[in-house]
Amino acid sequence: MPLVLFALMLGVFCVGTAEIVISGLLPQVAGDLAVSVPTAGLLVTGYALGVTVVGPFVTLLTGRWPRKRLVLVLMGVFVLGNLAAVFAPDYGTLMAARVFTSLSHGTFVAVAFSLAAQLSAADRQGSAMAKISLGFNLANALGGPLGTLLGQHLGWRSTFGAIVAIGVVTIGLIAVFVPSALPRPEGAAAGAVRGELGVLSQRNLQLTVVATVLAQGAVFTASTYVVPLLTDVSRFSTGAVSVLLVVYGVGAVIGNFVGGRLADGHVVRGITIVLSALVVVLAVFWVTSTVPALSVITLFAFGAVGFSIIPSLQARIQAVALAAPTLALSVNVSAFNLGNGLGAWLGGAVMDRGFGVRAVTLTGSAAAALSLAFIALSSRMDRRSTAPGIAGDETAAPAVGSEVPSMER
């Protein structure tokens, strides 16, 4: 199990790094390909649109594929796309390579989360998902900064070359350690595309997806502008910010595992705890941001709480979408990406209206509170749909390898 989860986590690290690293290389890409920096910035948008819009359709079309073959093919697409980026002769080719690469992102991440839950004991599925989402933490804390540093010294193509190399290693680990005899998801076994799509019509699933957008939006409302918050409000020097971002990253790694552990016992309770904590921490950040010492402590807490939502919300989706968990997880991956964009826009809108960078923390807190309300509505629907005499949050543990999630909703 540790090697299986490591292989899948490394794949998530690869796709996460490929998504974000281009942001730190825009000047180099623009100069080399003779385009403006804003035009080069569309490479970020193109990738994000591929993940958000096309990703769920890729998941739907590959739903009947054997799981191991699917993740190998997806990583193969990922490697080929990044290899094309290495040798892209012009901007158009690089954009095509980025979009092609993005087609593997959402489905790979969804299947990785699904397999982690499927191969884990009933009371450890949240922790298993946390090990997968650790790949995103490491992509933000290590992959992005190191990839940017490599590209600045050896050229942006070297960064994509390094991603290709790690992707090839990931393919080898998956081929060796991921079991071949894995049952397909329940919805895929039924073979009815309409039935799988029907899962998305479940109201409590829709509410959870909206909650994901708002929760991730809450995090990105503040995190997108955390550097000017630290320099302009907390009065830290530019040189100190890099150290402070490490503090934020350490908190994120710790929070990731705490969120997974909370989801092990009772998913809704875990989500309620982390979202409530996010509401409080962001509100407190508004108060402490003017005091440097307290600002550092709150920044660490924000990193921990902000990244604890990923395994919790993915565990919730896995528990709700019994008939097509992988498709639902893919849709939720798109929801996280939408949340990224929503948060960046929301924070910018608040600042543009003259409220100042400090106000992004209160705005994020409000978004987190709204996300919490949607989770409460979803949980209420669970209780209403539970048959009399059957405990809705006490399900029997399935045999190892069963696709049906047994986590409490």
Secondary structure as GFF3:
##gff-version 3
##sequence-region A 1 409
A	DSSP	alpha_helix	2	20	.	.	.	ID=ss1
A	DSSP	three_ten_helix	21	25	.	.	.	ID=ss2
A	DSSP	alpha_helix	26	33	.	.	.	ID=ss3
A	DSSP	alpha_helix	37	49	.	.	.	ID=ss4
A	DSSP	pi_helix	50	54	.	.	.	ID=ss5
A	DSSP	alpha_helix	55	61	.	.	.	ID=ss6
A	DSSP	alpha_helix	67	86	.	.	.	ID=ss7
A	DSSP	alpha_helix	91	102	.	.	.	ID=ss8
A	DSSP	alpha_helix	105	118	.	.	.	ID=ss9
A	DSSP	three_ten_helix	122	124	.	.	.	ID=ss10
A	DSSP	alpha_helix	125	138	.	.	.	ID=ss11
A	DSSP	pi_helix	139	143	.	.	.	ID=ss12
A	DSSP	alpha_helix	144	154	.	.	.	ID=ss13
A	DSSP	alpha_helix	156	177	.	.	.	ID=ss14
A	DSSP	alpha_helix	186	190	.	.	.	ID=ss15
A	DSSP	alpha_helix	193	199	.	.	.	ID=ss16
A	DSSP	alpha_helix	203	223	.	.	.	ID=ss17
A	DSSP	alpha_helix	226	228	.	.	.	ID=ss18
A	DSSP	pi_helix	229	233	.	.	.	ID=ss19
A	DSSP	alpha_helix	238	265	.	.	.	ID=ss20
A	DSSP	alpha_helix	267	288	.	.	.	ID=ss21
A	DSSP	alpha_helix	292	320	.	.	.	ID=ss22
A	DSSP	alpha_helix	325	352	.	.	.	ID=ss23
A	DSSP	alpha_helix	359	385	.	.	.	ID=ss24
###
